[in-house]
Amino acid sequence: MQTEQTPTGASSLLVASGPVTAELHPDGVAHVRLNRPEAANGLNVELLTALHQTIMLLHGDDRVRVVLLTGEGSNFCAGGDVHTFLAKGTELPAYIRVATAYLGMVASSLIRLKAPVVTAVQGYAAGGGGMGLVCSSDFVVAGESAKFIAGATRVAMVPDAGVTVTLTQLVGLRRATEILMLNPIIDASQARDIGLITRVVPDAELLDQAWTLARTLAAGAPAALANTKRLLWNGLGEGVEAAMPEENHAQEILSGMADAREGLSAVIEKRSPKFTGR
């Protein structure tokens, strides 16, 4: 992504380093970055913990008018860190229990945040992590070369982060069923046309356009925007959070099966998996 054109004036550094960084700009835009570019911002427990802690900081800061969420490097978020998952072996279900709990809390905290969330997507937004963050955002701006894929069933697991509810609300039951079960790669234009994202912009303009949208929202009436966001999410918000424990329980069971290890290996080895149902 190109160098961002941030507002002038002193910024407040909220999280200086680690798998997630954050700073608050003078106009009230809190810029949160996923900061594992070497792993395509794949979600492990460390990143998820840091992301949840960062969002909770924003919940308690009245200066925050808008949250801009971006991913460092060439991909927004590749989903769960398949290398970490496979390395856990028979301990994977216990690890998945923690990871999905934090992912669910991240998605819920984004939905419950008073400030609107603008997410900028370059490269891939994949898996329950990438798609989950997209589906839990209020606005999503994507570069024209961005790609979206659910991917959970491809590694013999299920969607999480409330995606079984949020994606259905965004694109409809039939389309969500196709996306979650067949795992098509959806390009940016298709994602916009089906309602998964808000708008598509040239790759070179992604950050500028996302910042422009964030600043426009930051200049709005905070209470009016916060209450509008609450009302929009209220109808499905409880459904999202009610779905997460069921998703997480299924994920924990499935991650202990041989098919999950085969699916993770196949992704890493760039081959087709051979599932046995065990």
BAFI-3210 file (N, C-alpha, C; in Angstrom, 3 decimals, decimal comma, padded with zeros to 6 digits):
// residues 278
n [1|2|3|4|5|6|7|8|9|10|11|12|13|14|15|16|17|18|19|20|21|22|23|24|25|26|27|28|29|30|31|32|33|34|35|36|37|38|39|40|41|42|43|44|45|46|47|48|49|50|51|52|53|54|55|56|57|58|59|60|61|62|63|64|65|66|67|68|69|70|71|72|73|74|75|76|77|78|79|80|81|82|83|84|85|86|87|88|89|90|91|92|93|94|95|96|97|98|99|100|101|102|103|104|105|106|107|108|109|110|111|112|113|114|115|116|117|118|119|120|121|122|123|124|125|126|127|128|129|130|131|132|133|134|135|136|137|138|139|140|141|142|143|144|145|146|147|148|149|150|151|152|153|154|155|156|157|158|159|160|161|162|163|164|165|166|167|168|169|170|171|172|173|174|175|176|177|178|179|180|181|182|183|184|185|186|187|188|189|190|191|192|193|194|195|196|197|198|199|200|201|202|203|204|205|206|207|208|209|210|211|212|213|214|215|216|217|218|219|220|221|222|223|224|225|226|227|228|229|230|231|232|233|234|235|236|237|238|239|240|241|242|243|244|245|246|247|248|249|250|251|252|253|254|255|256|257|258|259|260|261|262|263|264|265|266|267|268|269|270|271|272|273|274|275|276|277|278]
n.u [000,845|000,323|002,171|000,514|-001,578|-001,699|-003,480|-002,380|-000,508|-000,010|000,100|-001,282|000,341|-000,862|-000,481|002,649|004,276|004,549|002,299|000,042|-000,480|-001,260|-002,487|-003,721|-005,109|-005,199|-007,711|-009,453|-009,451|-008,662|-006,049|-005,611|-003,399|-002,860|-000,039|001,691|003,186|004,948|003,708|001,437|-000,357|-001,583|-003,733|-002,856|-002,870|-001,470|-001,610|-004,400|-005,047|-003,688|-005,044|-007,648|-007,196|-006,357|-008,644|-010,344|-009,087|-009,767|-012,499|-012,736|-011,953|-012,850|-012,041|-011,906|-013,251|-013,597|-012,604|-009,924|-009,042|-006,344|-004,090|-000,693|001,756|001,431|-001,015|-004,244|-005,379|-004,737|-006,342|-006,705|-003,591|-002,173|000,214|000,967|-001,284|-001,129|001,284|000,621|-000,393|-001,797|-002,582|-004,051|-006,969|-007,238|-005,774|-007,231|-009,592|-008,952|-008,108|-010,411|-012,169|-011,021|-011,098|-013,845|-014,456|-013,094|-014,502|-017,061|-016,475|-015,771|-018,213|-019,728|-018,437|-018,652|-017,729|-017,682|-016,339|-013,913|-012,599|-009,760|-008,882|-006,349|-004,829|-005,360|-008,306|-009,035|-010,410|-011,869|-010,792|-009,918|-012,300|-014,061|-013,319|-013,849|-016,642|-017,498|-017,093|-018,074|-017,794|-016,213|-013,467|-011,962|-009,033|-008,711|-007,561|-008,010|-008,901|-011,282|-011,981|-013,609|-012,844|-012,781|-014,060|-012,442|-010,224|-011,358|-012,827|-015,082|-016,776|-016,048|-016,066|-018,601|-019,414|-021,235|-023,622|-023,296|-022,343|-024,452|-026,448|-025,384|-025,086|-027,108|-028,835|-028,549|-026,307|-024,408|-024,255|-023,086|-020,599|-019,460|-019,420|-018,385|-016,172|-015,350|-013,074|-013,475|-013,543|-012,770|-014,680|-016,862|-017,331|-018,198|-020,527|-022,206|-022,644|-020,840|-018,730|-018,099|-017,070|-015,005|-011,717|-008,984|-005,907|-003,639|-004,764|-005,901|-005,369|-005,513|-008,176|-009,532|-008,759|-009,945|-012,678|-012,788|-012,126|-014,270|-016,384|-015,436|-015,801|-018,468|-021,545|-020,916|-022,576|-024,924|-023,999|-023,017|-025,354|-026,860|-025,280|-025,532|-028,293|-028,478|-026,958|-028,300|-030,496|-029,374|-027,221|-027,391|-027,902|-025,516|-023,664|-024,805|-024,417|-021,688|-020,593|-021,539|-020,298|-017,614|-017,469|-017,948|-015,700|-013,590|-013,961|-013,753|-011,152|-009,586|-009,644|-008,421|-008,879|-008,730|-006,002|-004,992|-006,144|-004,919|-002,238|-002,389|-002,964|-000,589|001,237|000,361|-001,480|-004,164|-006,470|-007,004|-009,655|-010,971|-013,035|-012,499]
n.v [-001,183|002,330|005,156|006,575|009,464|011,239|013,236|016,573|017,698|016,807|013,387|010,875|008,245|005,121|002,319|001,182|-000,832|-004,302|-007,067|-005,682|-002,286|001,109|004,425|007,640|010,188|013,815|014,568|012,768|010,237|006,971|005,002|001,727|-000,900|-004,094|-005,981|-008,041|-008,499|-010,312|-012,715|-012,477|-011,136|-013,136|-014,627|-015,299|-016,366|-014,398|-012,078|-011,756|-011,376|-008,966|-007,326|-007,326|-006,114|-003,613|-002,607|-002,457|-000,420|001,704|001,735|002,945|005,565|008,753|010,487|009,242|009,201|007,833|004,632|003,449|000,633|-001,257|-003,418|-004,265|-004,595|-006,737|-008,010|-007,809|-009,554|-012,884|-014,665|-017,315|-018,371|-020,717|-022,177|-022,017|-023,284|-025,937|-026,753|-027,156|-029,690|-032,393|-030,719|-028,762|-028,355|-027,189|-024,853|-023,648|-023,199|-021,026|-019,146|-018,783|-017,788|-015,291|-014,170|-014,012|-012,162|-009,949|-009,425|-008,909|-006,695|-004,771|-004,440|-003,447|-001,123|002,374|004,227|004,540|001,971|001,822|-000,171|-000,974|-002,812|-004,633|-006,891|-010,127|-010,892|-013,223|-016,338|-016,988|-014,946|-012,771|-012,420|-012,241|-009,852|-008,043|-008,408|-007,474|-004,812|-001,373|000,108|-000,807|-000,447|-001,374|-002,167|-002,373|-004,784|-006,497|-009,526|-011,901|-014,615|-017,285|-019,905|-021,636|-024,216|-025,420|-026,249|-028,134|-027,077|-024,765|-021,627|-018,720|-016,030|-014,967|-014,971|-016,642|-015,440|-012,602|-012,465|-013,654|-011,758|-009,628|-010,486|-012,276|-015,453|-017,564|-016,768|-016,542|-019,201|-020,389|-019,023|-019,794|-022,571|-023,439|-021,877|-019,825|-017,620|-014,280|-011,387|-007,836|-006,183|-007,940|-008,406|-005,905|-005,686|-007,686|-006,801|-007,241|-005,511|-001,933|-000,053|000,108|000,982|002,408|000,605|002,130|004,282|003,461|003,822|006,629|007,072|005,625|007,052|009,512|008,871|008,110|010,543|012,106|010,902|011,352|014,044|014,251|014,196|012,903|011,519|011,094|009,468|007,294|006,303|005,706|003,679|001,799|001,232|000,136|-002,216|-003,448|-005,147|-007,527|-007,907|-009,321|-011,819|-012,381|-012,566|-014,626|-016,704|-017,155|-018,826|-021,363|-021,642|-021,613|-023,897|-025,960|-025,524|-026,166|-028,941|-029,913|-029,142|-030,999|-033,239|-035,547|-034,658|-031,875|-031,429|-032,457|-030,663|-028,215|-028,876|-029,231|-026,660|-025,302|-026,770|-026,289|-027,923|-030,164|-031,136|-034,356|-035,582|-037,627|-037,839|-038,278]
n.w [000,000|-000,473|000,923|003,627|003,740|006,346|008,824|009,666|012,557|016,041|016,896|019,033|020,430|020,890|020,996|020,682|019,551|018,444|017,584|016,921|016,271|017,227|016,823|017,757|015,944|015,539|014,572|015,611|014,510|015,052|014,233|013,617|013,227|011,846|012,441|011,399|008,912|007,729|007,992|006,549|008,114|009,549|011,948|015,168|018,635|020,043|018,407|018,291|020,990|021,465|019,649|020,667|023,175|022,301|020,995|023,175|024,586|022,942|023,289|025,751|025,362|024,943|023,001|020,595|017,463|015,092|013,877|012,032|010,402|009,335|007,484|007,667|005,031|002,101|002,220|003,711|005,745|006,290|007,570|010,018|011,463|009,754|009,880|012,578|013,669|012,610|013,714|016,342|016,651|018,400|020,390|019,271|019,473|022,079|021,734|019,679|021,044|022,690|020,755|019,097|020,973|021,586|018,999|018,597|020,633|019,648|017,224|018,288|019,909|018,015|016,717|018,854|019,473|019,867|018,001|014,434|012,313|009,910|007,463|005,578|002,770|001,274|-001,044|000,214|002,085|004,200|005,443|008,753|010,234|008,450|006,869|008,979|010,313|008,258|007,960|010,399|010,378|009,848|007,528|004,504|002,542|-000,434|-002,292|-005,859|-006,630|-004,565|-002,795|-001,617|000,533|002,161|003,281|005,587|005,603|003,818|005,187|006,739|008,866|010,542|009,781|011,804|014,244|014,168|011,546|010,264|010,758|010,265|007,587|006,209|006,661|005,253|002,547|001,969|002,363|000,395|-001,136|000,906|001,759|-000,486|-000,524|001,941|001,891|-000,596|-001,005|-002,956|-004,660|-004,287|-006,122|-005,817|-007,098|-007,393|-004,682|-003,841|-005,401|-004,386|-001,876|000,170|000,712|000,948|-000,974|-003,973|-004,881|-006,812|-006,440|-005,744|-004,499|-002,174|000,701|000,909|000,125|002,088|004,363|003,740|003,880|006,582|007,843|007,007|008,388|010,975|011,200|011,539|013,543|016,617|018,560|017,116|015,013|016,495|017,707|015,459|014,360|016,448|016,315|013,753|013,993|016,027|015,510|014,544|016,157|018,658|017,635|016,303|018,440|019,888|018,163|018,201|020,406|019,600|017,100|017,975|019,614|017,764|016,172|017,884|018,279|015,607|014,973|016,221|014,689|012,172|009,602|009,780|010,301|007,925|006,108|006,856|006,330|003,560|002,646|003,355|001,847|-000,653|-002,173|-003,168|-000,658|000,952|002,267|004,883|006,618|009,215]
ca.u [000,000|001,119|002,313|-000,753|-001,586|-002,374|-003,716|-001,274|-000,666|000,559|-000,688|-001,077|000,686|-001,596|000,251|003,826|004,900|003,923|001,509|-000,951|-000,089|-002,373|-002,258|-004,893|-004,780|-005,881|-009,102|-010,250|-009,339|-007,717|-005,548|-005,187|-002,731|-002,397|001,382|002,466|003,225|005,708|002,780|000,208|-001,232|-002,315|-004,164|-002,549|-003,407|-000,785|-002,200|-005,803|-005,046|-003,289|-006,102|-008,757|-006,781|-006,334|-010,026|-010,888|-008,552|-010,555|-013,823|-012,700|-011,345|-013,878|-011,482|-011,992|-014,446|-013,648|-011,483|-009,468|-008,345|-005,575|-003,101|000,607|002,227|000,686|-002,326|-004,937|-005,378|-004,875|-007,137|-005,943|-002,208|-002,216|001,477|000,837|-002,319|-000,641|002,367|000,071|-000,674|-002,956|-002,961|-004,753|-008,278|-007,085|-005,326|-008,378|-010,567|-008,522|-008,076|-011,766|-012,763|-010,528|-011,617|-015,227|-014,466|-012,675|-015,628|-018,113|-016,074|-015,870|-019,638|-020,230|-017,724|-019,489|-017,171|-017,726|-015,108|-013,606|-011,538|-009,162|-008,429|-005,503|-004,471|-006,384|-009,028|-009,374|-010,714|-012,711|-010,170|-010,052|-013,714|-014,724|-013,069|-014,602|-018,078|-017,784|-016,810|-019,204|-017,456|-015,046|-012,930|-011,017|-008,312|-009,327|-006,993|-008,276|-009,605|-011,950|-012,308|-013,954|-011,750|-012,789|-014,367|-011,319|-009,342|-012,209|-013,347|-016,281|-016,566|-016,186|-016,198|-019,978|-019,600|-022,439|-024,734|-023,047|-022,259|-025,807|-027,155|-024,811|-025,211|-028,242|-028,587|-028,058|-024,956|-023,543|-024,056|-022,112|-019,293|-018,919|-019,256|-017,611|-014,944|-014,878|-012,308|-014,347|-012,742|-013,282|-015,910|-017,923|-017,620|-019,032|-021,825|-023,058|-022,871|-019,866|-017,925|-018,753|-016,624|-013,742|-010,930|-007,688|-004,979|-002,743|-005,517|-006,645|-005,251|-006,043|-009,639|-009,991|-008,592|-010,964|-013,932|-012,672|-012,184|-015,651|-017,157|-014,942|-016,343|-019,907|-022,029|-020,549|-023,691|-025,844|-023,396|-022,951|-026,686|-027,245|-024,568|-026,158|-029,598|-028,267|-026,472|-029,088|-031,364|-028,649|-026,105|-027,555|-027,776|-024,090|-022,996|-025,354|-023,867|-020,250|-020,256|-021,785|-019,194|-016,366|-017,540|-017,739|-014,323|-012,706|-014,105|-013,239|-009,703|-008,923|-009,798|-007,358|-009,190|-008,241|-004,550|-004,790|-006,494|-003,863|-001,049|-002,626|-002,821|000,826|001,960|-000,248|-002,028|-005,560|-006,542|-007,714|-010,386|-011,468|-014,161|-012,034]
ca.v [000,000|003,553|005,893|007,231|010,917|011,420|014,638|017,290|017,877|015,754|012,190|010,213|006,845|004,299|001,051|001,540|-001,945|-005,588|-007,562|-004,643|-000,950|002,054|005,820|008,493|011,429|014,979|014,677|011,741|008,949|006,029|004,104|000,441|-001,693|-005,466|-005,762|-009,272|-008,598|-011,493|-013,848|-011,996|-010,763|-014,302|-014,435|-016,236|-015,892|-013,167|-010,956|-011,594|-010,783|-007,566|-006,595|-007,127|-005,117|-002,311|-002,153|-002,085|000,913|002,670|001,805|003,834|006,848|009,615|011,254|008,437|009,475|006,813|003,690|003,003|-000,647|-001,643|-004,472|-003,957|-005,529|-006,895|-008,607|-007,311|-010,606|-014,205|-015,542|-017,984|-018,707|-022,169|-022,768|-022,178|-024,280|-027,285|-027,076|-027,507|-031,125|-032,811|-029,624|-027,736|-027,964|-026,276|-023,567|-023,106|-022,711|-019,693|-018,263|-018,429|-016,939|-013,931|-013,672|-013,625|-010,927|-008,877|-009,098|-008,309|-005,366|-003,861|-004,172|-002,675|000,151|003,511|004,862|003,741|001,288|001,796|-001,137|-000,902|-004,160|-004,880|-008,305|-011,073|-010,966|-014,643|-017,086|-016,361|-013,705|-011,718|-012,199|-011,835|-008,431|-007,330|-008,473|-006,765|-003,392|-000,581|000,480|-001,532|000,062|-002,365|-001,911|-003,107|-006,129|-007,261|-010,799|-012,358|-016,043|-017,757|-020,846|-022,495|-025,616|-025,931|-026,919|-029,020|-026,396|-023,977|-020,184|-018,205|-014,569|-014,576|-014,832|-017,344|-014,487|-011,314|-012,619|-013,897|-010,480|-008,753|-010,937|-013,183|-016,848|-018,396|-016,357|-016,885|-020,648|-020,633|-018,493|-020,511|-024,002|-023,688|-021,090|-019,146|-016,384|-013,181|-010,188|-006,635|-005,729|-008,864|-008,177|-004,693|-005,912|-008,536|-006,137|-007,620|-004,334|-000,654|000,526|-000,322|002,123|001,981|000,158|003,212|005,286|002,797|004,477|007,990|007,008|005,176|008,192|010,519|008,403|008,187|011,954|012,570|010,405|012,012|015,407|014,175|014,300|011,616|010,813|010,656|008,333|006,167|005,733|005,090|002,405|000,881|000,809|-000,729|-003,524|-004,001|-006,230|-008,781|-007,993|-010,424|-013,051|-012,607|-013,005|-015,924|-017,719|-017,376|-020,022|-022,554|-021,716|-021,932|-025,289|-026,790|-025,343|-026,903|-030,367|-030,202|-028,940|-032,179|-034,346|-035,715|-033,853|-030,519|-031,446|-032,633|-029,410|-027,247|-029,291|-029,010|-025,227|-024,966|-027,452|-025,857|-029,082|-030,455|-032,031|-035,631|-035,717|-038,980|-037,800|-038,634]
ca.w [000,000|-000,557|002,177|003,919|003,945|007,621|009,158|010,304|013,995|016,869|017,117|020,313|020,224|021,847|021,071|019,893|018,847|018,651|016,456|016,618|016,697|017,139|017,182|017,656|015,250|016,127|014,131|016,266|013,834|015,653|013,197|014,174|012,193|012,046|012,202|011,138|007,452|007,310|008,037|005,904|009,231|010,038|013,335|016,235|019,913|020,426|017,673|018,689|022,324|021,317|018,955|021,600|024,163|021,635|020,788|024,466|024,867|022,175|023,917|026,912|025,017|024,344|021,886|019,372|016,671|014,040|013,865|010,720|010,578|008,156|007,667|007,078|004,022|000,849|002,486|004,895|006,761|005,677|008,426|011,063|011,115|009,536|010,334|014,028|013,944|012,318|014,640|017,656|016,689|019,191|021,278|018,500|020,011|023,209|021,182|018,938|022,027|023,093|019,584|018,663|021,998|021,365|017,729|018,844|021,410|018,744|016,341|019,103|020,379|016,873|016,522|019,988|019,558|019,487|016,804|013,208|011,943|008,480|007,206|004,246|002,412|000,124|-001,104|000,646|003,356|004,114|006,643|009,759|010,660|007,447|006,572|010,209|010,526|007,216|008,241|011,649|010,169|009,368|006,156|003,994|001,283|-000,949|-003,525|-006,960|-006,758|-003,345|-002,940|-000,402|000,541|003,504|003,488|006,779|005,282|003,032|006,138|007,541|010,042|010,269|009,943|013,162|014,352|013,884|010,107|009,817|010,883|009,618|006,133|005,719|006,665|004,240|001,149|001,801|002,734|-000,711|-001,479|002,036|001,709|-001,551|-000,122|003,091|001,625|-001,807|-000,891|-004,160|-004,493|-004,693|-006,363|-005,160|-007,754|-006,991|-003,271|-003,772|-006,037|-003,556|-000,600|001,192|001,037|000,670|-002,236|-004,568|-005,349|-007,348|-005,397|-005,327|-003,755|-001,105|002,003|000,813|000,093|003,410|005,261|003,414|004,456|008,045|008,244|006,794|009,524|012,191|011,228|011,774|014,924|017,212|019,190|016,068|014,324|017,423|017,877|014,178|014,306|017,407|015,802|012,590|014,427|017,130|015,063|014,381|017,089|019,597|016,874|016,060|019,658|020,263|017,251|018,395|021,184|018,787|016,135|018,667|020,066|016,574|015,728|018,789|017,975|014,275|014,914|016,749|013,748|011,178|008,421|009,983|010,094|006,487|005,439|007,133|005,581|002,139|002,384|003,442|000,766|-001,922|-002,871|-002,834|000,493|000,841|003,518|005,142|007,535|010,569]
c.u [000,884|001,247|001,062|-000,581|-002,392|-002,553|-002,489|-001,566|-000,135|-000,414|-000,348|-000,839|000,017|-000,918|001,438|004,386|004,176|003,093|000,361|-000,388|-001,274|-001,923|-003,536|-004,483|-005,641|-007,344|-010,001|-010,236|-008,271|-007,326|-004,975|-004,619|-002,493|-000,947|002,183|002,589|003,959|004,839|001,435|-000,841|-002,136|-002,575|-003,718|-003,050|-002,765|-001,393|-003,628|-005,914|-004,724|-004,380|-007,282|-008,413|-006,784|-007,738|-010,654|-010,332|-009,387|-011,950|-013,837|-012,158|-012,354|-013,354|-011,659|-013,317|-014,687|-012,446|-011,181|-008,607|-007,655|-004,632|-001,810|000,986|001,274|-000,694|-002,941|-004,891|-005,657|-005,706|-006,299|-004,569|-002,087|-000,931|001,448|-000,157|-001,774|000,436|001,858|-000,261|-001,918|-003,406|-003,777|-006,129|-008,197|-006,670|-006,475|-009,416|-010,225|-008,602|-009,475|-012,478|-012,323|-011,033|-013,066|-015,325|-014,039|-013,835|-016,739|-017,750|-016,061|-017,320|-020,159|-019,533|-018,638|-019,024|-017,351|-016,347|-014,991|-012,428|-011,068|-008,529|-007,580|-005,128|-005,636|-006,988|-009,614|-009,722|-011,636|-012,133|-010,383|-011,496|-014,457|-014,544|-013,823|-016,084|-018,468|-017,517|-018,042|-019,021|-016,223|-014,685|-011,864|-010,306|-008,855|-008,754|-007,240|-009,077|-010,163|-012,246|-012,577|-012,934|-011,844|-013,047|-013,266|-010,303|-010,163|-012,638|-014,587|-015,956|-016,744|-016,249|-017,608|-020,312|-020,851|-023,683|-024,472|-023,004|-023,637|-026,608|-026,659|-025,176|-026,408|-027,852|-027,975|-026,605|-023,981|-023,252|-023,005|-020,709|-018,664|-018,681|-018,376|-016,308|-014,467|-014,004|-013,135|-013,484|-013,456|-014,591|-017,088|-018,323|-018,482|-020,435|-022,752|-023,292|-021,911|-019,040|-018,652|-018,377|-015,281|-013,030|-009,653|-006,722|-004,131|-003,433|-006,177|-006,562|-005,785|-007,563|-010,205|-009,867|-009,650|-012,305|-013,903|-012,780|-013,584|-016,532|-016,742|-015,479|-017,853|-020,263|-021,809|-021,720|-024,680|-025,296|-023,356|-024,307|-027,209|-026,569|-025,226|-027,484|-029,463|-027,849|-027,425|-029,929|-030,659|-027,531|-026,222|-027,423|-026,324|-023,448|-023,533|-024,767|-022,427|-019,926|-020,481|-020,688|-017,916|-016,331|-017,299|-016,292|-013,368|-012,758|-013,451|-011,721|-008,927|-008,998|-008,654|-007,609|-008,676|-006,733|-004,220|-005,094|-005,433|-002,587|-001,200|-002,480|-001,345|001,602|001,399|-000,680|-003,482|-005,599|-007,278|-008,381|-010,975|-012,691|-013,787|-011,254]
c.v [001,239|004,203|006,703|008,730|011,208|012,899|015,271|017,451|016,680|014,599|011,587|008,731|006,007|002,958|001,181|000,403|-003,231|-006,003|-006,641|-003,316|-000,009|003,445|006,612|009,826|012,583|015,111|013,604|010,400|008,111|005,016|002,855|-000,400|-003,120|-005,490|-007,066|-009,453|-009,828|-012,745|-013,485|-011,615|-011,914|-014,185|-015,599|-015,633|-014,566|-011,957|-010,699|-010,963|-009,291|-006,743|-006,333|-006,062|-003,716|-001,766|-001,736|-000,743|001,980|002,829|002,837|005,217|007,719|010,459|010,532|008,686|008,408|005,896|003,306|001,770|-001,029|-002,783|-004,091|-005,013|-005,652|-007,508|-008,018|-008,335|-011,943|-015,164|-016,145|-018,385|-020,228|-022,846|-023,009|-023,276|-025,699|-027,702|-027,505|-028,987|-031,456|-031,746|-028,549|-027,393|-026,991|-024,891|-022,875|-022,551|-021,287|-018,719|-017,836|-017,575|-015,493|-013,350|-013,232|-012,330|-009,736|-008,450|-008,397|-006,898|-004,347|-003,464|-003,239|-001,330|001,295|004,132|003,957|003,151|001,252|000,852|-001,017|-002,252|-004,114|-006,355|-009,171|-010,715|-012,366|-015,213|-016,349|-015,060|-012,585|-011,389|-011,724|-010,366|-007,586|-007,268|-007,746|-005,270|-002,674|-000,148|-000,312|-000,971|-000,921|-001,842|-002,803|-004,507|-006,992|-008,520|-011,213|-013,849|-016,469|-018,787|-021,812|-023,958|-026,242|-026,631|-027,704|-028,399|-025,599|-022,489|-019,784|-016,686|-014,090|-014,484|-015,547|-016,465|-013,226|-011,433|-012,855|-012,609|-009,565|-009,178|-011,852|-014,632|-017,652|-018,056|-016,734|-018,382|-021,013|-020,204|-019,354|-021,984|-024,305|-022,884|-020,475|-017,950|-015,255|-011,955|-008,959|-006,164|-006,624|-008,624|-006,945|-004,978|-006,766|-007,935|-006,519|-006,429|-003,071|-000,095|-000,033|000,905|001,596|001,634|001,294|004,264|004,729|003,551|005,904|007,996|006,571|006,299|009,269|010,133|008,513|009,619|012,527|012,147|011,118|013,422|015,424|014,303|012,962|010,840|010,294|009,439|007,100|005,505|005,117|003,736|001,382|000,351|-000,130|-002,139|-004,228|-005,197|-007,553|-008,950|-009,143|-011,756|-013,398|-013,200|-014,349|-017,033|-018,083|-018,592|-021,313|-022,742|-022,203|-023,380|-026,236|-026,716|-026,162|-028,399|-030,706|-030,078|-030,126|-033,384|-034,381|-034,849|-032,419|-030,454|-031,622|-031,345|-028,347|-027,586|-028,990|-027,540|-024,839|-025,545|-027,134|-027,048|-029,265|-031,405|-033,321|-035,893|-037,117|-038,993|-038,164|-037,471]
c.w [000,000|000,810|002,430|004,116|005,208|007,925|009,804|011,787|014,742|017,033|018,465|020,063|021,308|022,072|020,136|019,063|019,173|017,453|016,062|017,102|016,514|017,515|016,942|017,052|015,781|015,721|014,725|015,567|014,529|014,579|013,848|013,037|012,669|011,588|012,179|009,623|006,956|007,294|007,430|006,946|009,667|011,528|014,207|017,551|020,320|019,719|018,130|020,071|022,246|020,650|019,881|022,638|023,555|021,442|022,109|024,935|024,175|022,753|025,045|026,623|024,273|023,184|020,554|018,673|015,608|014,233|012,421|010,939|009,277|008,511|006,976|006,035|002,847|001,030|003,747|006,014|006,100|006,518|009,529|010,569|010,990|009,979|011,839|014,359|013,745|013,303|016,011|017,773|017,473|020,187|020,558|019,069|021,175|022,728|020,458|019,901|022,455|021,923|019,157|019,698|021,808|020,051|017,878|019,628|020,558|017,861|017,109|019,536|019,247|016,630|017,607|020,167|019,114|018,177|015,585|012,900|010,428|008,287|005,764|003,925|001,147|000,117|-000,666|002,001|003,381|005,481|007,599|010,247|009,679|007,140|007,816|010,509|009,509|007,572|009,519|011,553|009,647|007,918|005,747|002,625|000,819|-002,180|-004,623|-007,142|-005,523|-003,652|-001,574|-000,532|001,982|003,981|004,644|006,428|004,438|003,917|007,166|008,860|009,640|010,388|011,408|013,111|014,041|012,417|009,609|009,929|010,069|008,101|005,534|005,657|005,553|002,820|000,906|002,027|001,599|-001,042|-000,356|002,055|000,672|-001,111|000,966|002,820|000,417|-001,861|-002,207|-003,784|-005,097|-004,926|-005,807|-005,777|-007,401|-005,545|-003,078|-004,295|-005,185|-002,170|000,505|001,639|000,576|-000,690|-002,663|-005,111|-005,992|-006,223|-004,846|-004,483|-002,493|000,221|001,977|000,865|001,443|004,427|005,000|004,011|005,975|008,536|008,073|007,958|010,811|012,324|011,493|013,243|015,630|017,802|018,159|015,333|015,220|017,587|016,588|014,022|015,229|016,877|014,614|013,009|015,401|016,718|014,916|015,379|018,070|018,885|016,594|017,299|020,144|019,401|017,592|019,261|020,406|017,748|016,810|019,135|018,897|016,104|016,579|018,486|016,638|014,209|015,465|015,827|012,738|009,952|008,569|009,772|008,614|005,735|005,633|006,359|004,099|001,775|002,364|002,259|-000,616|-002,781|-002,472|-001,643|000,159|002,176|003,655|006,048|008,957|011,183]
res [m|q|t|e|q|t|p|t|g|a|s|s|l|l|v|a|s|g|p|v|t|a|e|l|h|p|d|g|v|a|h|v|r|l|n|r|p|e|a|a|n|g|l|n|v|e|l|l|t|a|l|h|q|t|i|m|l|l|h|g|d|d|r|v|r|v|v|l|l|t|g|e|g|s|n|f|c|a|g|g|d|v|h|t|f|l|a|k|g|t|e|l|p|a|y|i|r|v|a|t|a|y|l|g|m|v|a|s|s|l|i|r|l|k|a|p|v|v|t|a|v|q|g|y|a|a|g|g|g|g|m|g|l|v|c|s|s|d|f|v|v|a|g|e|s|a|k|f|i|a|g|a|t|r|v|a|m|v|p|d|a|g|v|t|v|t|l|t|q|l|v|g|l|r|r|a|t|e|i|l|m|l|n|p|i|i|d|a|s|q|a|r|d|i|g|l|i|t|r|v|v|p|d|a|e|l|l|d|q|a|w|t|l|a|r|t|l|a|a|g|a|p|a|a|l|a|n|t|k|r|l|l|w|n|g|l|g|e|g|v|e|a|a|m|p|e|e|n|h|a|q|e|i|l|s|g|m|a|d|a|r|e|g|l|s|a|v|i|e|k|r|s|p|k|f|t|g|r]
***
